[in-house]
């Protein structure tokens, strides 16, 4: 007796092993999950560009911050009697983090991993900008304040989001992970994501729960958190802090410049003490001696 089409197809369908069906369902579920994660992350990163507003810092504010006179640098040294300063620590890792600049020369990397909402990141940008300005120049920096809903609310600061910087001595890499804008239901909007090498630095030195900021100086020196307490800036604006930097006896200046000298000394240690005019300055040499980077000259 002959079989019709329906009778022929039924036995064939029953021959597919159940384990293959289960495996196929698992693969489909994994692919769907991966697609959802990809869409979520990229949607978050792209959407912040529409909500985050970049306000460039005026030259009248940047100039006193990025051009602190050498007389002030030397007068302060590492003196900050009213504020405890925490210096970058040596990692003991012999591998020097270098990356090509202008597609040619490999230079030591200074990496800052921050978040705009975070008061400690807001605080640390001040001495870091002062220090970095000795090795190169900022073409642009944005104005920012830390979140008003966390400890040390509204710390006046800058943002490295959309910042531009050039140097013959180092390569600056920055990530502002989150903005200062609160999300409905808590948290902050995602602003930037670290690349693979930057994420490795965070994983190595900023163990969970993540503390903002992380400052990684060529994988040889790191600082997690800020060099000094954000309370130093209580009640001040960016303009008031900038004006203070011209007075070596100011408590603000002593904190910012002392921390900047220690950051500078750490950078000099990975640039081969170059440029000489910066690394041989009296204020930086004071930081060298305090940190044990070089013997007294």
C-alpha positions in Angstrom: 0.0 0.0 0.0 1.4 3.4 -0.9 1.8 6.3 1.6 0.5 9.8 1.0 2.6 12.9 1.6 1.4 13.5 5.2 2.2 9.9 6.2 5.7 10.2 4.7 6.7 13.4 6.5 5.6 12.5 10.0 8.3 9.8 10.7 11.0 12.1 9.3 10.2 14.9 11.8 10.3 12.5 14.7 13.9 11.5 13.9 15.4 14.9 15.0 17.1 14.3 18.4 15.6 16.4 21.2 19.1 17.4 22.4 19.6 19.2 19.1 16.4 21.1 19.5 17.4 22.1 23.0 20.8 23.3 21.8 19.3 25.3 19.1 17.0 27.0 21.5 19.9 27.9 23.8 21.9 29.4 20.9 18.9 31.5 19.8 18.5 32.7 23.4 22.2 33.7 23.7 22.0 35.6 20.4 18.9 37.5 21.4 20.5 38.4 24.8 23.7 39.6 23.1 21.6 41.7 20.7 19.7 43.3 23.5 22.9 44.1 25.4 24.5 45.6 22.3 21.4 47.7 21.6 21.2 48.9 25.2 24.8 50.0 25.4 24.9 51.7 22.1 21.6 53.4 22.7 22.8 54.8 26.0 26.1 56.1 24.6 24.4 57.6 21.6 21.5 59.2 23.5 23.7 61.1 25.9 25.0 63.2 23.0 21.5 64.6 22.7 21.1 65.4 26.4 24.6 66.3 27.6 25.5 69.9 27.0 29.1 70.9 26.5 30.1 74.3 27.8 33.6 75.3 26.9 35.7 77.0 29.5 36.6 80.5 28.6 40.3 81.5 28.1 40.0 83.9 31.0 39.5 80.9 33.3 41.8 78.4 31.6 44.8 80.7 31.4 45.5 81.0 35.2 44.9 77.3 35.7 47.1 76.1 32.8 49.8 78.7 33.3 50.6 78.6 37.0 53.9 80.6 37.3 57.0 78.7 38.2 57.5 81.0 41.2 54.2 79.7 42.7 55.2 76.1 41.8 58.5 76.4 43.6 57.2 78.4 46.5 54.5 75.8 47.3 56.6 72.6 46.6 54.8 70.0 48.7 53.8 72.4 51.4 50.1 72.0 52.4 49.9 72.4 56.2 46.1 72.4 56.4 45.3 69.7 53.8 46.6 66.1 53.6 47.9 65.3 50.1 48.0 61.8 48.7 50.6 61.1 46.1 50.4 58.6 43.3 51.9 55.2 44.4 54.3 53.1 42.5 52.7 50.0 41.1 55.8 47.9 40.9 54.8 46.9 37.4 57.8 47.0 35.0 55.6 47.3 31.9 55.5 50.8 30.6 52.1 51.8 29.0 53.0 53.6 25.8 51.0 54.4 22.7 51.9 56.0 19.4 51.2 59.7 19.1 50.7 61.2 15.7 51.0 57.7 14.4 54.8 57.7 14.9 56.4 57.9 18.3 55.3 55.9 21.3 54.9 58.0 24.3 54.0 57.2 28.0 50.2 57.2 28.6 48.5 59.2 31.3 45.0 57.8 31.7 42.2 59.5 33.7 39.1 57.4 34.4 36.4 59.7 35.9 32.8 60.6 36.0 31.2 64.0 35.9 28.9 63.4 38.9 31.7 62.3 41.2 33.1 64.9 43.7 36.5 63.2 44.0 37.0 63.2 40.2 35.9 66.8 40.2 38.6 67.6 42.8 41.4 65.7 41.1 41.0 67.4 37.7 42.4 70.6 39.1 45.9 69.4 40.0 45.9 67.1 37.0 45.2 69.9 34.6 47.9 72.1 36.3 50.4 69.2 36.0 49.5 68.2 32.4 49.8 71.9 31.3 53.5 71.7 32.1 54.0 68.9 29.5 51.6 70.2 26.8 48.6 72.3 26.1 44.8 72.0 26.2 43.0 73.3 23.2 39.6 72.9 24.9 38.1 72.0 28.3 34.5 72.0 29.4 33.0 73.5 32.5 31.3 71.1 34.9 30.1 70.7 38.5 29.8 67.4 40.3 26.3 66.2 41.2 24.3 68.1 43.8 22.8 64.9 45.2 26.0 63.3 46.5 28.5 64.0 49.3 30.4 67.2 48.7 27.7 68.5 46.3 28.4 70.8 43.4 32.2 70.7 43.4 33.3 73.2 40.7 35.5 71.6 38.1 36.1 70.8 34.4 35.3 67.8 32.2 37.6 65.9 29.9 34.6 65.1 27.6 35.4 66.7 24.3 38.7 68.0 25.7 41.7 68.3 23.3 45.3 68.1 24.4 48.7 67.9 22.7 52.1 67.1 24.0 55.6 66.0 22.8 56.2 64.1 26.0 53.1 62.1 26.8 49.8 60.7 25.4 46.7 61.7 27.4 43.7 59.3 27.4 40.6 60.2 29.3 37.2 58.6 29.9 34.3 60.4 31.6 32.2 57.3 32.3 29.1 59.0 33.4 27.6 62.4 33.2 26.4 64.6 36.1 22.8 64.2 34.9 20.6 62.0 37.1 18.5 59.3 35.5 14.9 58.9 36.5 14.9 56.1 39.1 18.6 56.7 40.1 22.0 56.5 38.5 23.6 58.7 35.9 23.6 58.6 32.1 26.5 56.8 30.4 28.8 59.2 28.7 31.9 57.3 27.5 33.2 53.7 27.6 36.8 52.6 28.0 38.6 50.7 25.3 40.2 47.4 25.9 43.5 48.7 27.3 41.8 51.3 29.4 39.4 48.7 30.8 42.4 46.6 31.8 43.8 49.5 33.8 40.5 49.9 35.6 40.3 46.2 36.3 43.9 46.1 37.6 43.9 49.1 39.9 40.3 50.2 40.7 38.8 47.1 42.3 35.0 47.0 42.8 33.1 49.0 43.9 34.6 51.4 41.4 36.0 54.6 42.8 36.1 57.7 40.6 38.6 58.8 39.6 41.5 56.5 38.7 44.7 58.1 37.5 47.1 55.7 35.8 50.5 57.2 34.9 52.0 54.8 32.3 51.2 51.7 34.4 54.0 52.8 36.8 52.1 55.1 39.2 48.5 55.1 40.2 46.1 57.1 42.3 42.6 55.9 43.1 40.4 58.8 44.4 41.6 62.4 44.7 44.8 63.8 46.0 42.9 65.8 48.7 39.5 66.2 50.1 36.8 68.0 48.0 36.0 70.2 51.0 38.9 72.4 50.0 36.7 73.9 47.3 33.6 74.4 49.5 31.6 77.5 48.5 34.0 78.4 45.7 33.5 78.8 41.9 35.9 77.9 39.1 36.8 81.6 38.8 37.5 82.0 42.5 39.8 78.9 42.5 41.6 80.2 39.4 42.2 83.5 41.1 43.5 81.8 44.2 46.2 80.0 42.2 48.2 83.3 42.0 48.6 83.3 45.8 51.1 80.8 47.2 49.8 81.2 50.8 46.3 80.4 49.8 45.1 77.1 51.2 43.5 76.2 47.9 46.7 77.0 46.0 48.8 74.9 48.4 46.5 71.9 48.0 46.3 72.1 44.2 49.9 72.9 43.5 51.4 70.4 46.0 49.2 67.7 44.4 50.2 68.9 40.9 53.9 68.7 41.8 53.5 65.1 43.0 51.7 64.2 39.8 54.3 66.1 37.8 57.1 64.2 39.5 55.4 60.9 38.7 55.1 61.8 35.0 58.7 62.9 34.9 59.7 59.5 36.2 58.2 57.9 33.1 59.3 60.5 30.5 63.0 60.2 31.4 62.9 63.5 33.4 61.8 65.4 30.3 61.3 68.2 29.7 64.2 69.2 31.8 62.9 72.7 32.5 59.9 71.2 34.2 61.4 68.1 35.9 64.3 70.0 37.3 62.2 72.7 38.9 62.6 73.2 42.7 58.9 72.4 43.4 59.0 69.2 41.4 62.3 68.1 43.0 60.7 68.6 46.4 58.0 66.2 45.3 60.7 63.8 44.0 62.3 63.7 47.4 59.1 63.3 49.4 58.0 60.4 47.2 61.5 58.8 47.0 61.7 59.0 43.3 65.1 60.6 43.1 67.9 61.2 45.7 68.5 64.9 46.7 70.5 66.7 44.0 
